[in-house]
Amino acid sequence: MNLVAQLVQAAAEKTDSGNLALETLPFGLIAAGVFALLGLVAFSYRNVANRHAAKAETWAAEHGHTAHGQEGHGAGHGH
């Protein structure tokens, strides 16, 4: 027999009539749930910098930095 005939015969002998889409549905639901949870975690970190703005300004004033993040004494890294 050739390969095509073997494949046709193997397909005809398959007796399991289960729906493959329903068998894989739990994997998709689990993946969607994990992505949703990770999205909520990422969303919870929004606006964190603004919550600590006063603390950052105090630290910058104590260490000689200007409001724009550059050092006040002129030394820099060239960027």
N, C-alpha and C positions, 0 to 999 in steps of 0.2 A: 504494500500500500504506500501511497505517497503521503506527504505531510498534511495536505489539505483534507484528504479522506480520514486520516486519523483524528484531526481536529473536529471534523463534523461528527464522527462516531463518538468521540469523547463528550461532545456537547449533547448529543442525543441520549447518551447513557446517564447524564446527570439527572438524578431524581429529586434533588432538593429544589423546591419551588419557592424558597424564601425570597423576600424582597431585599436586595442588597442595600437600597437606599435607607430602609428602616433599620437595618443592622448597623449602619454607620452613623445614624442620627445622634446617638448619645455622645459620640466623640465630638461632633460639631457643637452640641449644646454645652459640653464641658469646656471646649475651647472658647466659645462665646462668653461663658460665665467668667473664665479666667481673664479674658481681655477686658470685660466690664469691670471686674474688681481692680485690675491694674490701672484702668482709666480713672476710677474713683480715687485711687491712691495718688496718681499724678495730679489730678484736679485739686486734691486737698493741699498741695504745695504751692498753689498759685498765690501771688501777692505776699509771699513770705518776706521779701526784701522790704516792702513798705511797712510791715509790722514792726520791723526793727530799725527803722530809719533814724529815730532819735538816738538810739544806742550807737549806731554807726557814725552819726555826726559827732557825737561826744568823743568817740575813739579817734576820729580823724583830727579833731581839734587838739586832742592831747598829744598826738604823734606828728603834728606839723603838716598835715595834708590839707589841701584845699577842698572845696565842695565838689570839684569835678574829678576827684580821685588822683590828682597829680600831687607830687610832693612840693611843698612850699619853698624848699631851699634850693631849688634849681637842678638838683641831681635827678637824672632820669635814666631810663633804660633804652631810650631811642625809639619808642613806639608810640 
